[in-house]
Structure formats: C-alpha cells, structure tokens
C-alpha cells in the first residue's frame, strides 16, 4: 500500500481530453481509481477516464465530496433488500425514502444525465452512487404500465402483436 500526503491531488483526463484535479481522498471512493492508484502509486500523470465526460465527472466529484467522510460501502444497506413477502416496489420505495436529501437533489437531473451518471458510476465502481441512481430510475417506473414506461424512457416497441401477447402470458405471474 502506498502512502500519500493528506490533501494530495490526483489528475483525471475526461473523455474530451480535459484534465480535472481532485483530492485523492475524494476520488478514492471510486474502486477503479483506487485500484489504479494502488498499482501505480504517486504520479503526476493524469489518469484517463475515457468513458466519462467532463460535466459528468464534475458531478460525480460533487457526489464524492459530499460523501467523503462516510464509511466505504460495497453493498446496498440491508434495508434496501427484499424482505419476506416483500415486493420489489416496496424495496424500491424503502430505499428511496432512506436516501438523504442531497442524494434526492443530486439525482434530480434530466434523464440523459442520470443515465450518464449510472454508466460513469459503474465504470468508476462507485457502488453507493450506482445504488442511488439506480433506485431513482426504478422509482421513475414505479406504478407505471408497460406503455407508460416505454413513453418515459423513449423505448420503441419492436414486438409484433403476437410476440407481445406471448411475453405478457409468460410474465403474467408478476402482474398485480
């Protein structure tokens, strides 16, 4: 394990080639960056994050900065998990209710930005952010019909009527 000075800065290169500096203790919430730093130690060379745009990386750094003093977490809290006789909708509702106000506000972005945050959180391995953003999307689907979900997420129905009927029959068990 490498040691580093408190307040050490790490440089990251975004998808557009911009270089963003961030405190090491903040960006180490990213498992991906933490592993790279563990492998290479201290370096003045920027770490490339080719899958993340500048605006999204800036947003993710804002999230990490807010949560910097919280203990590391790799799995969702137990309260996010399904309980006996629980519905997935109930688990989503419980998770959303337990999100702090910052996380609620953080995820109040347009759909494209939210999906970019999810992709970046997955690439950067920031599980708590992936959970928060994922539950936000799940909450967007809660209580909606298939047609409403398609409209919300601009999903084209490419099933023939016969295929759609077959899928509905096969999955009738999950209807209320």
Residue, then its C-alpha position, 0 to 999 in steps of 0.5 A: x500500500x502506498x502512502x500519500x500526503x493528506x490533501x494530495x491531488x490526483x489528475x483525471x483526463x475526461x473523455x474530451x481530453x480535459x484534465x480535472x484535479x481532485x483530492x485523492x481522498x475524494x476520488x478514492x471512493x471510486x474502486x477503479x481509481x483506487x485500484x489504479x492508484x494502488x498499482x501505480x502509486x504517486x504520479x503526476x500523470x493524469x489518469x484517463x477516464x475515457x468513458x466519462x465526460x467532463x460535466x459528468x465527472x464534475x458531478x460525480x466529484x460533487x457526489x464524492x465530496x459530499x460523501x467523503x467522510x462516510x464509511x466505504x460501502x460495497x453493498x446496498x444497506x440491508x434495508x434496501x433488500x427484499x424482505x419476506x413477502x416483500x415486493x420489489x416496489x416496496x424495496x424500491x420505495x424503502x430505499x428511496x425514502x432512506x436516501x438523504x436529501x442531497x442524494x434526492x437533489x443530486x439525482x434530480x437531473x434530466x434523464x440523459x444525465x442520470x443515465x450518464x451518471x449510472x454508466x460513469x458510476x459503474x465504470x468508476x465502481x462507485x457502488x453507493x452512487x450506482x445504488x442511488x441512481x439506480x433506485x431513482x430510475x426504478x422509482x421513475x417506473x414505479x406504478x407505471x404500465x408497460x406503455x407508460x414506461x416505454x413513453x418515459x424512457x423513449x423505448x420503441x416497441x419492436x414486438x409484433x402483436x403476437x410476440x407481445x401477447x406471448x411475453x405478457x402470458x409468460x410474465x403474467x405471474x408478476x402482474x398485480 
